[in-house]
């Protein structure tokens, strides 16, 4: 049977309480007070839509591995690159085969469900064995706007293929039209929205309903047969109204992730789907709708494989958190100009030819291991560093990205520029062998202790705006546990 084999969620560590934003800028538009409830997820300064997608995919592949993955479809409305394939960067970071099929999907908030549907279609055709459907967004908004309260950052990934599946696709239905509600050109940083009532009544209110009724009619399914209905909608009253018009109990409409995470763009309906699967039982029917330039509805049936699946990734993503100040949020999103000094202004040019030759080591964190004595080494070497061995050209590839380690030593640098000073570096001893120094992220100096456990995370290393290059590498994240 073909269906969803696994899923993974990644929510950034930082959370911004919305009342803090209102306390700072609510005077501009007091009418936004009603949105100043709960909190939203905020990507760190070294995270973007690509890194969020990579981390969600790593969570998805944690127990299944990447063997047999022949494609990666990535959806986002905030791709770092317009002309350089972002999904190819992700495939390199995930150390997938260079023969995988990759595609970027963008231009609409329903690109997330489009990526999932494309993954189902590709595997059903027999053209691909296993496909990753990934959705992630890092949208920015004008200060004191309604969107500032609504938008949140996050990523989600689904592995689709044949096997002991968690859920199978029963059918889909699309409504495609140029309904202009939200829009943003390639020249703009901030999106624009048309009149709110127009978006609510004719956008979410009509198009989502059209997609749902069309799906149920085409599949011959009664609305009462749906266990859960999933669709993005920032209007609580409209969610209940949609359920009533559909003829089902409003309690079956899945609660959005807005209060804890925010509206994560293309990822929102799929994050909600992952939340449903956390508690789903075999035989249940789930309707999932992606909204944007129309709407797209998918009908899923929960299968027996859900019983043996290790769930809980969603809960962990929500509990690992730390509050961020509104001022730091503005800096991380580059919404205020900062004095970075001479050290912050100077960015060494990236040798793209060297990056190509060393792409596995840089993007995939792939080192080498001596076949003679078993010593792991990073970066990869021709000569074994073990003094008792010294073998030459007796190496095999060895991945460090999924391995945990221990903090051997660390330092704080108050002279080097950092968006989140002080800059923190540490020497990591990997479990199983290997040692290297990395930047430390998602932590404060007072969190660090020699010997503490760390994990690796794919991040932005630097941004070279003059040459339009985002430099990616791996950083070490201390394992700090739950809320802080």
ABEGO torsion letter per residue (X at the ends): XBEBABBBBBBBABBBBAAAAAAAAAAABAAAAAABBEBBBBBBAABBAAAAAAAAAAAAAAAAEABGBABBBBBBABBABABEBAAAAAAAAAGBBAABBBBBBBGBAAAAAAAAAAAAAAAAAGABABBBBBBBBBBBBBBGBAAAAABBBBBBBBBBBBEBBABBBAEBBBBBBBBBABBBBAABABBBBBBAAAAAAABAAAAAAAAAAAAAAAAGBBAAABABBBBBBABAAAAAAAAAAAGBBAAABBBBAAAAAEBAEAAAAAAAAAAAAAABBBGBBBBBBBBEGEBBBBBBBBBAAAAABBBGAAAAAAABBBBBBAAAAAAAAGABBBBAEAAAABBBBBBAAAAAAAAAAAAAGBBBBBAAAGBBBOBBBABBABAABGBBGABBBBBAAABBBBBABBBBBAABBBABOBBBBBBBBBBGEEBBBBBBBGBBAAABBBGBBBBBBBBBABBBAAAGBBBBBBBBBBBAEBBX
